[in-house]
Amino acid sequence: MITRRILYVLLIAAGLFLAVEGCKKKEDNLTYHEQELYFINKAIYDTMNIYYLWYKNIPSKVDFRQEPPNFFNSLKYRPQDRWSFITNKASFYSDFVGGSVYASHGIGVMSDDSNALRVALIFPNTTAYKSGVRRGWIIRKINGKEATIQNYRSLMGPQVPGNADTFLFQHDTLLETKILYNETFTSPTVIKYDTLRAGNALIGYLMFYEFRGSDSQAELDSAFAFFVQAGINELILDLRYNTGGFNSTAHYLVNLIAGKMFAGEIFVKYTFNDKLASLNESEKLTSLSNSLSLSGKRIYIVTTRETASSSELVINSLKPFFTVYTIGDTTHGKPVGMIVFDMKYYDYVIAPIAFSIYNKNNEGDYFQGIPPSFKAPDDIAHDFGDPAESCVKAAISHITSGSFSLKEMRTSPFTRQSCMSTDFPRKQKMGVLKVLDFE
């Protein structure tokens, strides 16, 4: 019997393992490999037929003789489902769960509209950052060769701890050579937080990179304790590169922003398919020790096409309580979440889309993304939180003047012209994941 209890964790409860081994039987005229494929795929099919949000759209005729990845993908409802996935266990726990970045410099790059290669992201606990490297710096050469977005990774040496790469950076008009060593470190999820003064407004700025578990929540606590102590009355939340993660941490962030002002109010609803309607549930706001009191009852959120899933949950959940101004570009568009199944006897993890996400007012279904209140470029010539950065500048303009003034909001000549390339493994747009508990 399926319980009503939902665990907001990414790890898999032992009782959830799909034990198909015990139900095996001999199938006539099948080789051993074909029998194995049949039992794996039958387990996948039965799971999808129960939990998949769009189970009614699963093809009526399926071929159980396919390799499991091909079989799983053949069941997906196209083109709506862009996210359900199957992978091996090592990849899942490394790419989706782990928080460590191994043997890298912790730098993400993009090319600007002059094709210069710029630092777009740098983790603040890296040697590179501590040596002075910042977002917006141009990378002219790596190991003596001209650097571009196409050859960035290939110019560096082996990504092993201690391996050195020589970078020629340019910032302003200065050229600076730095020898950077690959290092192992845990990537933070709060990249930057600070306050900005604009007229009578004291603005809190937070650049949040990824929704992980308790480590993210501890980092958020530090940032919001700083905001509460400072007495901010406006907030700019920068989610431009945040592709999602744990829904429990999304809940935590919403509570830090709105929990004190709207405690007890429903802010998010999860709706399953008609077979699992008993699992539908909602979450209420809770006041935390570092929850804010924003006098203006508005919030500014920086977004790009990479802003996805749990980030979109936060944006949509806040709309019934605040005037939410999104600045940047339309978000990814993922108003649904997944349940993760780890197959006990086989090296596969599957994560089918299983539920839709709505806010207090039953608003959701933003499959085309959440459009910006004001379209602004991702200005990679300026650091996060810099008042001159295009998106931050637009927010400050609105806070001080009441409008997104085009005169105030001039496009930087160095805006992004490419997707980010990194020397570390980035999490995929994994979205909101849940695990069901069985009895």
QUIJOCOR-V995087 format. One record per run of one state. SS is the DSSP state (helix for helix, strand for strand, loop for the rest). FROM is the first residue (numbers start at 1). TO is the last residue. If there is no record, write none. Layout:
{{SS | FROM | TO} {SS | FROM | TO}}
//
This chain:
{{loop | 1 | 1} {strand | 2 | 7} {loop | 8 | 13} {helix | 14 | 16} {loop | 17 | 20} {helix | 21 | 23} {loop | 24 | 31} {helix | 32 | 51} {loop | 52 | 54} {helix | 55 | 57} {loop | 58 | 67} {helix | 68 | 75} {loop | 76 | 84} {strand | 85 | 87} {loop | 88 | 88} {helix | 89 | 97} {loop | 98 | 99} {strand | 100 | 104} {loop | 105 | 106} {strand | 107 | 112} {loop | 113 | 116} {strand | 117 | 122} {loop | 123 | 126} {helix | 127 | 130} {loop | 131 | 137} {strand | 138 | 142} {loop | 143 | 144} {strand | 145 | 146} {loop | 147 | 151} {helix | 152 | 155} {loop | 156 | 163} {strand | 164 | 171} {loop | 172 | 173} {strand | 174 | 181} {loop | 182 | 182} {strand | 183 | 186} {loop | 187 | 189} {strand | 190 | 198} {loop | 199 | 200} {strand | 201 | 208} {loop | 209 | 210} {strand | 211 | 211} {loop | 212 | 213} {helix | 214 | 230} {loop | 231 | 233} {strand | 234 | 238} {loop | 239 | 244} {strand | 245 | 245} {loop | 246 | 246} {helix | 247 | 258} {loop | 259 | 265} {strand | 266 | 272} {loop | 273 | 273} {helix | 274 | 279} {loop | 280 | 280} {strand | 281 | 284} {loop | 285 | 297} {strand | 298 | 303} {loop | 304 | 309} {helix | 310 | 318} {loop | 319 | 322} {strand | 323 | 328} {loop | 329 | 335} {strand | 336 | 342} {loop | 343 | 348} {strand | 349 | 358} {loop | 359 | 373} {strand | 374 | 375} {loop | 376 | 378} {strand | 379 | 379} {loop | 380 | 389} {helix | 390 | 401} {loop | 402 | 414} {strand | 415 | 416} {loop | 417 | 420} {strand | 421 | 422} {loop | 423 | 431} {strand | 432 | 438} {loop | 439 | 439}}
//
